[in-house]
Amino acid sequence: MRALLTSLLLTSPGVVLAAHPDCTGVERWPASMAFVHLKNAGMTDNERLDVSKTRVARVASEKIGKDLYRQVHKVRFTEKSGSTIDVITASDGSSQECSIGGVEVYVIARQLGPN
């Protein structure tokens, strides 16, 4: 009986194991908005940036509500000249949408310790 109940629960469409949303892509909301902020500040632009070298890593993700997560990402933009611009972003996302609200963008002026 227990095996049948377990089987029903695992195959039921109403049972969903929530996972933290994956908003780490270069084309995803945190990195896209970070680039917009950098462009608006005159720090880089489309012609200077080598998009293929952009790297995004999720640093933290915390559940703050029903299917709502606060996420922190480190984004490294590389320009065609080889210089890099590192930023930290903070934004909210869900399993359906990475763009819930705005994105806070912090430019890292100097990093101490390993990259």
C-alpha distances in whole Angstrom, upper triangle without the diagonal:
4,5,5,6,9,10,11,12,14,16,16,20,20,19,22,23,26,29,33,35,37,40,42,44,48,47,45,46,47,49,51,52,53,55,56,57,59,61,62,63,65,64,63,63,61,64,64,60,59,55,54,54,52,50,47,45,42,43,41,38,37,34,37,35,32,32,36,37,40,41,44,45,48,50,53,56,58,61,63,66,63,63,60,58,55,54,51,49,47,45,42,39,36,33,35,39,41,44,43,46,49,49,51,53,55,57,57,61,60,58,58,56,54,53
4,5,5,6,9,10,11,12,14,15,19,19,17,20,20,23,26,29,32,34,38,39,41,45,45,42,43,44,46,48,49,50,52,54,54,56,58,59,60,62,61,60,60,59,62,61,57,56,52,51,51,49,46,44,41,39,40,37,34,33,31,33,32,29,29,33,34,37,38,41,42,45,47,50,53,55,58,60,63,60,60,56,55,52,50,47,46,43,42,39,36,33,30,33,36,38,41,40,44,46,46,48,50,51,54,54,57,57,54,54,53,51,50
4,5,5,6,9,10,11,12,14,18,18,16,19,19,23,25,29,31,33,36,38,39,43,43,41,42,43,45,47,48,49,51,52,53,55,57,58,59,61,59,58,58,57,60,59,56,54,51,49,49,48,45,42,40,38,39,36,34,33,31,34,32,29,29,33,33,37,37,40,41,44,46,49,51,53,57,58,61,58,58,55,54,51,49,47,45,43,41,38,36,32,30,32,35,37,40,40,43,46,46,47,49,51,53,53,57,56,53,54,52,50,49
4,5,5,6,9,10,11,12,16,17,15,18,19,23,25,29,31,33,36,38,40,43,43,41,42,43,45,47,48,49,51,52,54,55,57,58,60,61,60,59,58,57,60,60,56,54,51,50,50,48,46,43,41,39,40,38,35,34,32,34,32,29,29,32,34,37,38,41,42,45,47,49,52,54,57,59,62,59,59,56,55,52,50,47,45,43,41,38,35,32,29,31,35,37,40,39,43,45,46,48,50,52,54,54,58,57,55,55,54,51,50
4,5,5,6,9,10,10,14,14,13,16,17,20,23,27,29,31,35,37,38,42,42,39,40,41,43,45,46,47,49,50,51,53,55,56,57,59,58,57,57,56,59,58,55,53,50,49,49,47,44,41,39,37,38,35,32,31,29,31,29,26,26,30,31,34,35,39,40,43,45,48,50,53,56,58,60,58,58,54,53,50,48,45,43,41,39,36,33,29,27,29,32,35,37,37,40,43,43,45,47,49,52,52,56,55,53,53,52,50,49
4,5,5,6,9,10,13,14,11,14,14,18,20,24,26,28,32,34,35,39,39,36,37,38,40,42,43,44,47,48,49,51,52,53,55,57,55,54,54,53,56,55,52,50,47,45,46,44,41,38,36,33,35,32,30,29,26,29,27,24,24,28,29,32,33,36,37,40,42,45,47,50,53,55,57,55,54,51,50,47,45,42,40,38,36,33,31,27,25,27,30,32,35,35,38,41,41,43,45,46,49,49,52,52,49,50,48,46,45
4,6,5,6,8,12,13,11,14,15,19,21,25,26,28,32,33,35,38,38,36,37,38,40,42,43,44,46,48,49,51,52,53,55,57,55,54,53,52,55,55,51,49,46,44,45,43,41,38,36,34,35,33,31,30,28,30,29,26,25,28,29,33,33,36,37,40,42,45,47,49,52,54,57,54,54,51,50,47,45,43,41,39,37,34,31,28,25,26,30,32,35,35,38,41,41,43,45,47,49,49,53,53,50,51,49,47,46
4,6,5,6,10,11,10,13,15,18,21,25,26,28,32,34,35,39,38,36,37,38,40,41,42,44,46,47,48,50,52,53,54,56,55,54,53,52,55,55,51,50,46,45,46,44,41,39,37,34,36,34,31,30,27,30,27,24,24,27,29,33,33,37,38,41,42,45,47,50,53,55,57,55,55,52,50,48,46,43,41,39,36,33,30,27,24,25,29,31,34,34,37,40,40,43,45,47,49,50,54,54,51,52,51,49,47
4,6,5,9,8,7,10,11,15,18,21,23,25,29,31,33,36,36,33,34,35,37,39,40,41,43,44,45,47,49,50,51,54,52,51,51,50,53,53,49,48,44,43,44,41,39,36,34,31,33,30,27,26,24,26,24,21,20,24,25,29,30,33,35,38,39,42,45,47,50,52,55,53,52,49,48,45,43,40,38,35,33,30,27,24,21,23,26,28,31,31,34,37,37,40,42,44,46,47,50,50,48,49,48,46,44
4,6,8,9,7,9,10,13,16,19,21,23,26,28,30,34,33,31,32,33,35,37,38,39,41,42,44,45,47,48,50,52,50,49,48,47,50,50,46,45,41,40,41,39,36,33,31,29,31,29,26,25,23,26,24,21,20,23,24,28,28,31,32,35,37,40,42,44,48,49,52,50,50,46,45,42,40,38,36,34,32,29,26,22,19,21,25,27,30,30,33,36,36,38,40,42,44,45,48,48,46,47,45,43,41
4,6,9,8,10,12,15,17,21,22,24,27,29,30,34,33,31,32,34,36,37,38,40,42,43,44,46,47,48,50,52,51,49,49,47,50,50,46,45,41,40,41,39,37,34,33,31,33,31,28,27,25,28,25,22,21,24,26,29,30,33,34,37,38,41,43,45,48,50,53,50,50,47,46,44,42,39,37,35,33,30,27,23,20,21,25,27,30,30,34,36,37,39,41,43,46,46,50,50,48,49,47,45,43
4,5,6,9,11,14,17,21,22,24,27,30,31,34,33,31,32,33,36,36,37,39,41,42,43,46,47,48,50,52,50,49,48,47,50,50,47,46,42,41,42,40,38,35,33,31,33,31,27,27,24,26,24,20,19,23,25,29,29,33,34,37,38,41,43,46,49,51,53,51,51,48,46,44,42,39,37,35,32,29,25,22,19,20,24,26,29,29,32,35,36,38,40,43,45,46,50,50,48,49,48,46,44
4,5,7,11,13,16,19,19,22,24,27,28,32,30,28,29,31,33,33,34,37,38,39,40,43,44,45,47,49,48,46,45,44,47,47,44,43,39,38,40,37,35,33,31,29,31,29,26,25,22,24,22,18,17,21,23,26,27,31,32,35,36,39,41,43,46,48,51,49,49,45,44,41,39,37,34,32,29,26,23,19,16,17,20,23,26,25,29,32,33,36,38,40,43,44,48,48,46,48,47,45,43
4,6,10,12,15,18,19,22,24,27,29,32,31,28,28,30,33,33,34,36,38,39,40,42,44,44,46,48,47,46,46,44,48,48,44,44,40,39,40,38,36,33,31,29,31,28,24,23,20,22,19,15,15,19,21,25,26,30,31,34,36,39,41,44,46,49,51,49,49,45,44,41,39,36,33,31,28,24,21,18,15,16,20,23,25,24,28,31,32,34,37,39,42,43,47,48,46,47,46,44,42
4,7,9,13,16,17,20,23,26,27,31,30,27,28,29,32,33,33,35,37,38,39,41,43,44,45,47,46,45,45,44,47,47,43,42,39,38,39,36,34,31,29,27,28,26,22,21,18,20,18,15,14,18,19,23,24,28,29,33,34,37,39,42,45,47,50,48,47,44,42,39,37,34,32,30,27,24,21,17,15,16,20,22,25,24,28,30,31,33,36,38,41,41,45,46,43,45,44,42,40
4,6,9,12,14,16,19,22,24,27,26,24,24,25,28,29,30,32,34,35,36,38,39,40,42,44,43,42,41,40,43,43,40,39,35,35,35,33,30,27,26,23,25,22,19,18,16,18,16,13,11,15,16,20,21,24,26,29,30,34,35,38,41,44,46,44,44,40,38,36,33,31,28,26,24,20,17,14,11,13,17,19,22,21,25,27,28,30,32,34,37,38,41,42,40,41,40,38,36
4,6,10,12,15,18,20,22,26,26,23,24,24,27,28,29,30,33,34,35,36,38,39,41,43,41,40,40,39,43,42,38,37,34,33,33,31,28,25,23,20,22,19,16,16,14,16,15,13,11,14,15,18,19,22,23,27,28,31,34,37,40,42,44,42,41,38,36,33,31,29,26,24,22,19,17,13,11,14,17,18,21,21,24,27,27,29,30,32,35,35,39,39,37,38,37,35,33
4,7,9,12,15,17,20,23,23,20,20,21,23,25,26,27,29,30,31,33,35,36,37,39,38,37,37,36,40,39,36,35,31,31,31,28,26,22,20,17,19,16,13,12,10,13,12,10,8,10,11,15,15,19,20,23,25,29,31,34,37,39,42,39,39,35,33,30,28,25,23,21,18,16,13,10,8,11,14,15,18,17,21,23,23,25,27,29,31,32,36,36,34,35,35,33,31
4,6,9,12,14,17,20,20,17,18,18,21,22,23,24,27,28,29,30,32,33,35,37,35,34,34,34,37,36,32,32,28,28,28,25,22,19,17,14,16,13,10,11,10,13,13,12,9,11,10,13,13,16,17,20,22,25,27,30,34,36,38,36,35,32,30,27,25,22,20,18,17,14,12,9,7,11,13,13,17,17,20,22,21,23,24,26,29,29,33,33,31,32,31,29,27
4,7,9,11,14,18,18,15,15,15,17,19,20,21,23,25,25,27,29,30,31,33,31,31,31,31,34,33,30,29,26,25,25,22,19,16,14,11,12,10,7,8,8,11,12,11,8,9,7,10,9,12,13,17,19,22,24,27,31,33,35,33,32,28,27,24,21,18,16,15,13,11,9,8,7,11,11,11,14,14,17,18,17,19,21,22,25,25,29,29,27,29,28,27,25
4,6,9,11,15,14,11,12,12,15,16,17,18,21,22,23,24,26,27,29,31,29,28,28,28,31,30,27,26,23,23,23,20,18,14,13,10,13,11,9,10,10,13,13,13,9,9,8,10,9,12,12,16,17,20,22,25,28,31,33,31,30,27,25,22,20,18,15,14,12,10,7,6,5,8,8,7,11,12,15,16,15,18,19,21,24,25,28,29,27,29,29,27,25
4,6,8,11,12,9,11,11,12,14,16,17,18,20,21,23,24,26,27,29,27,26,26,25,28,27,24,23,19,19,19,17,14,11,10,8,12,11,10,13,13,16,17,16,13,12,11,12,10,11,11,14,14,17,19,22,25,28,30,28,27,24,22,20,18,16,14,14,12,12,9,9,8,10,10,8,12,13,16,17,15,18,18,20,22,23,27,27,25,28,27,25,22
4,6,9,9,6,7,7,9,11,12,13,15,16,18,19,21,22,23,25,23,22,22,22,25,24,21,20,17,17,17,14,12,9,9,8,11,11,10,13,14,16,17,17,14,13,11,11,8,10,9,12,12,15,16,20,22,25,27,25,25,21,19,17,15,14,11,11,10,10,8,9,10,11,9,6,9,11,14,14,12,14,15,17,19,20,24,25,24,26,26,24,21
4,7,8,6,9,8,8,10,12,12,14,16,17,18,20,22,23,24,22,21,21,20,23,22,18,18,14,14,14,11,9,6,6,6,10,11,11,15,16,19,20,21,17,16,13,13,10,10,7,9,9,12,14,17,20,22,24,22,22,18,17,15,13,12,11,12,12,13,11,13,13,14,12,10,12,15,16,16,13,15,15,17,18,18,22,23,21,23,23,21,18
4,5,5,8,9,7,9,12,12,13,15,17,17,19,21,22,23,21,19,19,18,21,20,16,15,12,12,12,9,8,6,9,10,13,15,15,18,20,22,23,23,20,19,17,16,13,13,10,11,10,12,13,15,18,20,23,21,21,18,17,15,15,14,13,15,14,15,13,15,15,15,13,11,13,16,18,17,15,17,16,18,19,20,23,24,23,25,25,23,19
4,6,8,8,6,7,10,10,10,13,15,15,16,18,20,20,18,16,15,14,17,16,13,12,8,9,10,7,7,6,10,12,15,17,17,21,23,24,26,26,23,21,19,18,15,14,11,11,9,10,10,12,14,17,19,18,18,15,14,14,13,14,13,15,15,17,16,18,18,18,15,13,14,17,18,17,14,16,15,17,17,18,21,22,22,25,25,23,19
4,7,8,7,6,10,11,10,12,15,15,16,18,20,20,19,17,16,14,17,17,14,13,10,11,13,10,11,10,13,14,17,19,19,22,23,24,25,25,22,20,19,19,16,16,13,14,12,13,13,15,17,19,22,21,21,18,17,16,15,16,14,16,15,16,15,17,17,16,13,11,12,16,17,16,14,17,16,19,19,21,24,25,25,28,28,26,23
4,6,6,6,9,10,11,12,14,16,17,18,20,21,20,19,18,17,20,20,17,17,13,14,15,12,12,10,12,12,15,16,15,18,19,20,21,21,18,17,15,15,13,13,11,13,11,14,14,17,19,21,24,23,22,19,18,17,15,14,12,13,12,12,11,13,13,13,10,7,9,12,14,13,12,14,14,17,18,20,24,25,24,27,28,26,23
4,6,5,6,8,10,10,12,14,15,16,18,20,19,18,17,17,21,21,18,18,15,17,17,14,14,11,13,13,15,16,15,17,18,18,19,20,17,15,14,13,11,12,11,13,12,15,15,18,20,23,25,24,23,20,18,16,14,13,10,11,9,10,9,12,13,12,9,6,6,9,10,9,8,11,12,15,17,19,22,24,24,27,28,27,23
4,6,5,6,9,10,11,12,14,15,17,18,17,17,17,17,20,20,17,17,15,16,16,12,12,9,10,10,12,13,13,15,17,18,19,21,18,15,13,11,9,9,7,9,8,12,13,16,18,22,24,22,21,17,15,13,10,9,6,8,7,9,10,13,15,15,12,8,8,11,11,9,6,9,9,12,13,15,19,21,20,23,24,23,20
4,6,5,6,9,10,11,12,14,15,17,15,14,14,14,17,16,13,14,11,13,13,9,9,7,10,11,13,15,16,19,20,21,23,24,21,19,17,15,12,11,8,9,6,9,9,13,15,18,20,19,17,14,12,11,9,9,8,10,11,13,13,16,18,17,14,11,11,14,14,12,9,11,9,12,13,15,18,20,19,23,23,22,18
4,5,5,6,9,10,11,12,14,15,15,13,12,12,16,16,13,14,11,13,14,11,12,11,14,14,17,18,18,21,22,23,24,25,22,20,18,17,15,14,12,12,10,12,11,14,15,18,21,20,19,16,14,14,12,13,11,13,12,14,14,17,18,17,14,11,10,14,14,11,10,12,11,14,14,17,20,22,22,26,27,25,22
4,5,5,6,9,10,10,12,14,14,13,13,14,17,17,15,16,14,17,17,13,14,12,15,15,17,18,18,20,22,21,23,24,22,19,17,16,14,13,12,13,11,13,12,16,17,20,22,22,20,17,14,14,11,11,9,11,10,13,14,17,19,18,14,11,10,12,11,8,7,9,8,12,13,16,19,21,22,25,27,26,23
4,5,5,6,9,10,11,12,11,11,12,13,16,15,13,15,13,16,15,11,12,11,13,14,15,17,18,20,22,22,24,26,23,21,18,16,14,12,10,10,8,10,10,13,15,18,20,19,17,14,11,10,7,8,7,10,11,14,15,19,21,21,17,14,12,15,14,10,7,8,6,9,9,12,15,18,18,22,23,23,19
4,5,5,6,9,10,11,9,8,8,9,13,12,10,12,10,14,13,10,12,12,15,16,18,20,21,24,26,26,28,29,26,24,22,20,17,15,13,12,9,10,8,11,12,15,17,17,15,13,10,11,9,12,11,14,14,17,18,21,23,22,19,16,15,17,16,13,11,12,9,12,11,14,16,19,20,23,25,24,20
4,5,5,6,9,10,10,9,9,10,14,14,12,15,13,17,17,14,16,15,18,19,21,22,23,25,26,26,28,29,27,24,22,20,18,17,16,15,13,14,12,15,15,18,20,20,18,16,13,14,12,14,12,15,15,17,18,22,24,23,19,16,14,17,15,12,10,12,10,13,13,16,18,21,22,26,28,27,24
4,5,5,6,9,9,10,10,13,16,15,14,17,15,19,18,15,17,16,18,19,20,21,22,24,26,25,27,29,27,24,22,19,18,16,15,15,13,14,12,15,16,19,20,20,18,15,12,13,10,12,11,13,14,17,19,22,25,24,20,17,15,17,15,11,9,9,7,10,10,14,15,19,20,24,26,26,23
4,5,5,6,5,6,8,11,13,12,11,14,14,17,16,14,15,15,18,19,20,22,23,26,28,28,30,32,30,26,24,22,20,17,15,14,12,12,10,12,12,16,17,17,14,12,9,10,9,12,12,15,16,20,21,25,27,26,23,20,18,20,18,15,12,12,9,10,9,12,13,16,18,22,24,24,21
4,5,5,6,5,5,8,11,10,10,14,13,17,17,15,17,18,21,22,23,25,26,29,31,30,32,34,31,28,27,24,22,20,18,17,15,14,12,14,13,15,16,17,15,14,12,14,13,16,15,18,19,22,23,27,28,28,24,21,19,21,20,16,15,15,12,14,12,16,17,20,22,26,28,27,24
4,5,8,9,9,12,14,14,14,18,17,21,21,18,20,20,23,24,25,26,27,29,31,30,32,34,31,28,27,24,23,21,20,19,17,17,15,17,16,19,20,21,19,17,14,16,14,17,16,18,19,22,23,27,29,28,24,22,19,21,19,15,14,14,12,14,13,17,18,21,23,27,29,29,26
4,6,8,10,13,15,14,14,18,18,22,21,18,20,20,23,24,24,26,27,29,31,31,33,35,33,30,28,25,23,21,20,18,16,16,15,16,16,19,19,20,17,16,13,14,13,16,16,18,19,23,25,28,31,30,26,23,21,23,20,17,15,14,11,12,11,14,14,18,21,24,27,27,25
4,6,7,11,12,11,12,16,17,21,20,18,20,21,24,25,26,28,30,32,34,34,36,38,35,32,30,28,26,23,22,20,17,17,14,15,13,16,16,18,15,15,12,15,15,18,18,21,22,26,27,31,33,32,29,25,24,26,23,20,18,17,14,15,13,16,15,19,21,25,28,28,25
4,7,11,12,10,10,14,15,18,17,15,17,18,21,23,23,26,28,30,33,32,35,37,35,31,29,26,24,21,19,17,14,13,11,12,11,14,14,14,12,11,9,11,12,15,16,19,21,25,26,30,32,32,28,25,23,25,23,20,17,16,13,13,10,13,12,16,18,22,24,24,21
4,7,8,6,7,11,12,15,14,13,16,17,20,22,24,26,28,31,33,33,35,37,34,32,29,27,24,22,19,17,14,12,9,10,8,11,11,13,11,10,9,12,13,16,17,20,22,25,26,29,31,30,27,24,23,25,24,20,18,18,14,15,12,15,15,18,20,23,25,25,21
4,6,6,6,10,11,14,14,13,17,18,21,24,25,28,29,32,34,34,36,37,34,32,30,28,25,23,21,19,16,14,11,11,9,11,13,14,13,13,12,15,15,18,18,22,22,25,26,29,31,30,26,23,22,25,24,21,19,19,16,17,15,18,18,21,23,27,28,27,24
4,6,5,8,9,12,13,12,16,18,21,24,26,28,29,32,34,35,36,37,34,32,30,28,26,24,21,20,16,15,11,11,9,10,13,15,14,14,14,16,17,20,20,23,23,26,26,29,30,29,25,23,22,25,24,22,20,21,18,20,18,20,21,24,25,29,30,29,25
4,6,8,10,13,14,14,18,20,24,26,28,31,32,35,37,38,40,41,38,35,34,32,29,27,24,22,18,17,13,12,9,8,11,13,14,14,15,18,19,22,23,26,27,29,30,32,33,32,29,27,26,29,28,25,23,24,21,22,20,22,22,25,26,29,31,29,26
4,7,9,12,12,12,16,18,22,25,26,29,31,34,36,37,39,40,37,35,33,31,28,25,22,20,16,14,10,9,5,6,8,10,10,11,12,15,17,20,21,25,26,29,29,32,33,33,29,27,26,29,28,25,23,23,20,20,17,19,19,21,23,26,27,26,23
4,6,9,9,9,12,15,18,21,23,26,28,31,33,34,36,37,34,32,30,28,25,22,19,17,13,11,7,6,4,6,9,9,10,9,10,13,14,18,18,22,23,26,26,29,30,29,26,23,23,26,26,23,20,21,18,18,16,17,18,20,21,24,26,24,20
4,6,6,7,11,14,17,21,23,26,27,31,33,35,36,37,34,32,30,28,25,23,19,17,13,11,8,6,5,5,9,9,10,10,12,14,16,19,20,23,24,27,27,29,29,29,26,24,24,27,27,25,22,23,20,20,18,19,20,21,22,25,25,23,20
4,5,5,9,11,15,18,21,23,25,28,30,32,33,34,31,29,27,25,22,20,17,15,12,10,7,7,8,9,12,12,13,12,12,14,15,17,18,21,21,24,23,26,26,25,23,20,20,24,24,22,20,21,18,19,18,19,21,22,22,25,26,23,20
4,6,9,12,15,18,21,24,25,29,31,33,34,35,31,30,28,27,23,22,18,16,13,11,9,9,10,10,13,12,14,13,14,15,17,19,19,23,23,25,24,26,26,26,24,21,22,26,27,25,22,23,21,22,20,21,23,23,23,26,26,23,19
4,6,10,13,17,19,22,24,28,30,32,34,35,31,30,27,26,22,20,16,14,11,8,7,6,8,9,12,10,11,10,11,12,15,17,18,21,22,25,24,27,27,27,25,22,23,26,27,24,21,22,19,20,18,18,20,20,19,22,22,19,16
4,7,10,14,16,19,21,24,27,28,30,31,28,26,24,22,18,16,13,11,7,6,5,6,9,11,14,12,12,9,10,10,11,13,14,18,19,21,21,23,24,24,22,18,19,23,23,21,18,18,16,16,15,15,18,18,18,21,21,19,15
4,7,10,13,16,18,21,24,26,28,29,26,24,21,20,16,14,10,8,6,5,7,9,12,14,16,14,14,11,11,10,11,12,13,16,17,20,19,22,22,23,21,17,19,22,22,20,17,18,15,16,15,15,17,18,16,19,19,16,12
4,7,9,12,14,18,20,22,24,25,22,20,17,16,12,10,7,6,5,7,9,12,15,18,20,17,16,13,12,10,10,10,10,13,14,16,16,18,18,20,17,14,16,18,19,18,14,15,13,14,14,14,17,18,16,19,19,17,13
4,6,9,11,15,18,20,23,24,21,19,16,14,11,9,5,5,7,9,12,15,18,21,22,20,19,15,14,11,11,10,10,12,14,15,15,17,18,19,18,15,17,19,20,18,15,16,14,15,15,15,18,18,16,18,17,15,12
4,6,7,11,14,16,19,20,18,16,12,11,7,6,4,6,9,12,15,18,21,24,26,23,22,18,17,13,12,10,9,10,11,13,12,14,15,17,16,13,15,17,18,17,14,14,14,15,16,16,19,19,17,19,19,17,14
4,7,10,14,16,19,21,19,17,13,11,8,5,5,7,10,13,16,19,23,26,27,24,22,19,17,13,12,9,10,10,12,14,14,16,18,20,19,15,17,18,19,18,15,14,14,14,15,14,18,18,15,17,16,15,13
4,7,10,12,16,18,16,14,10,8,6,5,7,10,13,16,19,23,26,29,30,28,26,22,20,16,14,11,10,9,11,12,12,14,16,18,17,14,16,17,17,17,15,14,15,15,17,17,20,20,18,19,19,18,16
4,7,9,12,14,12,10,6,6,4,6,9,12,15,19,21,25,28,31,33,30,29,25,23,19,17,13,12,10,10,9,10,11,12,15,14,12,14,14,16,16,14,15,16,17,20,20,23,24,22,23,23,22,20
4,6,9,11,11,9,5,5,6,9,12,16,18,22,25,28,31,35,36,34,32,28,26,22,19,16,14,11,11,9,10,11,13,16,15,14,16,14,16,17,16,16,18,19,22,22,26,26,24,25,25,25,23
4,6,8,7,6,4,6,9,12,15,19,21,25,27,31,34,37,39,37,35,31,29,25,22,19,17,13,12,10,10,9,11,14,14,13,15,14,15,17,17,18,20,22,25,25,29,30,28,29,29,28,27
4,7,8,6,5,7,10,13,16,20,23,26,29,32,35,38,40,38,36,32,29,26,23,19,17,13,12,9,10,10,13,15,15,14,15,13,14,16,16,17,20,21,25,26,29,30,29,30,30,30,29
4,6,5,7,9,13,16,19,23,25,29,31,35,37,41,42,40,39,35,32,29,26,22,19,16,14,10,10,9,12,14,14,14,15,12,14,17,18,19,22,24,28,29,32,33,32,34,34,34,32
4,5,8,12,15,18,21,25,27,30,32,36,39,42,44,42,40,37,34,31,28,25,22,18,16,12,11,9,10,12,13,14,16,13,16,19,20,22,25,27,30,32,35,36,35,36,36,36,34
4,7,10,13,16,19,22,24,28,30,33,36,39,41,39,38,34,32,29,26,23,20,17,14,10,8,5,6,9,10,11,13,11,14,17,18,20,23,25,28,30,33,34,33,35,35,34,32
4,7,10,13,16,20,21,25,27,31,33,36,39,37,35,31,29,26,23,20,16,13,10,7,6,5,8,10,9,10,11,9,11,14,15,17,19,22,25,27,30,31,30,32,32,31,29
4,6,10,13,16,18,22,24,28,31,34,36,34,32,28,26,23,20,16,14,10,8,5,5,6,9,11,10,9,11,9,12,13,13,14,17,19,22,23,27,28,26,28,28,28,26
4,7,10,14,16,20,22,26,29,32,34,31,30,26,23,20,17,13,10,7,6,4,7,9,12,14,12,10,11,10,11,11,10,11,14,16,19,20,23,25,23,25,26,25,23
4,7,10,13,16,19,22,25,29,30,28,26,22,20,17,14,10,8,6,5,6,7,10,12,14,12,9,11,11,12,12,10,11,12,14,16,17,21,22,20,22,23,22,20
4,7,10,13,16,20,23,26,27,25,23,19,17,13,10,7,5,5,7,9,11,14,16,18,15,12,13,14,14,13,10,9,10,11,13,14,17,18,17,19,19,19,16
4,6,10,13,16,19,23,24,22,20,16,14,10,8,6,5,7,9,11,12,15,17,18,16,12,14,15,15,14,10,10,10,10,12,12,16,17,15,18,18,17,14
4,7,10,13,16,20,21,18,16,13,11,7,6,5,6,9,12,15,16,19,20,22,19,15,17,18,18,16,12,12,10,10,10,10,13,14,12,15,15,14,11
4,6,10,13,16,18,15,14,10,8,6,5,6,8,11,13,16,17,20,21,22,19,16,16,19,19,16,13,12,10,10,10,10,13,14,13,16,17,16,12
4,6,10,13,14,12,10,7,6,4,7,9,11,15,17,20,21,23,24,25,23,19,20,22,22,19,16,15,12,12,10,10,12,13,12,16,16,14,11
4,7,10,11,10,8,6,5,6,8,11,13,17,18,21,22,25,26,26,23,20,20,23,23,20,16,16,13,13,11,12,13,15,15,18,19,18,14
4,7,8,6,6,4,6,9,12,15,17,20,22,25,26,28,29,29,27,23,24,27,26,23,20,20,17,16,14,14,15,16,16,19,20,18,14
4,5,5,6,6,8,11,14,17,19,23,24,28,28,31,32,32,29,26,25,29,28,25,22,22,18,18,15,16,16,17,18,22,23,21,18
4,5,8,9,12,15,18,21,23,26,28,31,31,34,34,34,31,28,28,32,31,28,25,25,22,22,19,19,20,21,21,24,25,23,20
4,6,9,12,15,18,22,24,28,29,33,33,36,37,37,34,31,31,34,33,30,27,26,23,22,19,19,18,19,20,23,24,23,20
4,6,10,13,16,20,22,26,28,31,32,34,35,35,33,29,30,33,32,29,26,25,22,21,17,17,17,17,17,20,21,19,16
4,7,10,14,17,20,23,26,29,30,33,34,35,32,28,28,31,30,27,24,23,19,18,14,13,13,13,15,17,19,17,15
4,6,10,13,16,20,22,26,27,30,31,31,28,25,25,28,27,24,20,19,16,14,11,10,11,12,12,15,17,15,12
4,7,10,13,17,19,23,24,27,29,29,26,23,22,25,24,20,17,16,12,11,8,8,9,10,11,15,17,16,13
4,7,10,14,16,20,21,25,26,27,24,21,21,23,22,19,15,14,10,9,6,5,8,9,9,13,14,14,10
4,6,10,13,17,18,22,24,25,22,18,18,19,18,15,12,10,7,5,4,5,9,11,11,14,16,16,13
4,7,10,14,16,19,21,23,20,16,16,17,16,14,10,8,6,5,6,7,11,12,12,15,16,16,13
4,7,10,12,16,18,19,16,12,12,13,13,10,6,5,5,6,9,11,14,16,15,18,20,19,17
4,7,10,14,16,18,15,11,11,11,10,9,6,5,7,9,12,13,17,19,18,21,22,22,19
4,7,10,14,14,11,8,8,8,7,6,5,6,9,12,15,17,20,22,22,24,25,25,22
4,7,11,12,9,7,7,5,6,8,8,10,13,16,19,21,24,26,25,27,28,28,25
4,7,8,6,4,6,5,8,10,10,13,15,18,21,23,27,28,27,29,30,29,26
4,5,5,6,8,8,11,14,14,17,19,22,25,26,30,31,30,32,32,31,29
4,6,8,11,11,14,17,17,20,22,25,27,28,32,33,32,34,34,32,29
4,7,9,10,14,16,17,20,22,25,28,30,33,35,33,36,36,34,31
4,6,7,10,12,13,17,19,22,25,27,30,32,31,34,34,32,29
4,6,9,10,10,14,15,18,21,23,26,28,27,30,30,29,26
4,6,7,8,12,14,18,20,23,26,28,28,31,31,30,27
4,7,9,12,15,18,21,24,27,29,29,32,33,32,29
4,7,10,13,16,20,22,25,28,28,31,32,32,29
4,7,10,13,16,19,22,25,25,28,30,29,27
4,6,10,13,16,19,21,21,24,26,26,23
4,7,10,13,16,18,19,22,24,24,21
4,7,10,12,15,16,19,21,21,19
4,6,9,12,13,16,18,19,17
4,6,9,11,14,17,17,15
4,6,7,10,13,14,12
4,7,10,13,15,13
4,7,10,12,11
4,7,8,8
4,7,8
4,7
4
